[in-house]
Structures are given as structure tokens and as C-alpha cells.
Amino acid sequence: MQKNLMATLAQQLLQYGPVMAAKPLTLVPFSFKARILEKLLNQLMATQIEDEDLEFLSGRWVEINITDMQLSFQVSFDKQFMIREMGNAEVIFSGETKELLLIAAGKEDPDTLFFQRKLSIEGDTELGLEVKNLLLSIEFDTMPSLVRDSIERLAAMVMQLQTKADTKWA
């Protein structure tokens, strides 16, 4: 009985945690969120920027849609990252928070999630593959320690919750 309760609680946290986390984000103006994302991306991708690995994104827009948080934004690059709320994107990546977090932490492979239909890529598949390969090239160890530690802790929590959520079937 207690195993079922723990599994149910873990499932509910996985399902409703991102929804609850998204609520306060709706109060933050998009321009503020965009500036933070731009600074973060410019810092995380400093090596790729220096190596001119991002030229393929020049004048092209990629949409990131975090479905369970109802958060969507578009990214492009022209000497630095640019974020906008809406427009015509050439490719759209969609997934839930937990999958995107596990990809960022290097705990899940985007291809596996795509074939499990937990990650969706629509539009220009060539651009989508270039973006995916770029993301896989990011050295996790080179991320700022605050970002790296936060991603690692959140990914570990997600993995523990997924394990607990699955125990009710064991």
C-alpha cells in the first residue's frame, strides 16, 4: 500500500511539478525571460561561438516548446543569441520538462526520446539535426558550476521520481 502511495506521489510530482513551476513564470515579462535566456545561451555556448559553429543558425529560427509548462520561445543566432516569443520558426522542438532536463544533463539521448515519441521535431529536419548535434557537442563540464549543479540535481530528482513512479507496477 505504501509503495503505491509513494508511486502515486512521484507520478503527481512529475506531472504537476512543471505546471506549478510555470505559474510564477507567467508573471515575469517575456522580455526579461528573453534577456536571461540570451545571456545564459551566450555563456553556455561561448566555445561554439568562438569556433564559429553557430553560423548555420544565422537568420534562422528554432522554436523550443516545453509542453507541460506551456512555455514556448524561439532562438536564433547572429554574432550572439537572440530570443523572441513568436514568429515563423523553421523547426520546432517539443517535449516535457523532464525529458528536456535529462537531455541537458546528458542522462538521455535525444534520438531515443524522439523514437519513444517523448521529443518531437517538426519542420526542417536538416536544421533540427544540426541543432541536436550542436546541443550534444556542449561539454557539460564547461558549464558554469551553478548551472551545471542545478541541472544535475534536477535531473537526479527526476530520475528518482521516475523510478518511484514505476515501482507501483513492480
Secondary structure, DSSP 8 states (H G I E B T S, - for coil): -HHHHHHHHHHHHHHHHHHHHHHHHTTS-HHHHHHHHHHHHHHHTHHHHHTTTTGGGTT--EEEEEGGGTEEEEEEESSSEEEESSS--SEEEEE-HHHHHHHHTTSS-HHHHHHTTSEEEEE-HHHHHHHHHHHHHS-GGGS-HHHHHHHHHHHHHHHHHHHHHHGGG-
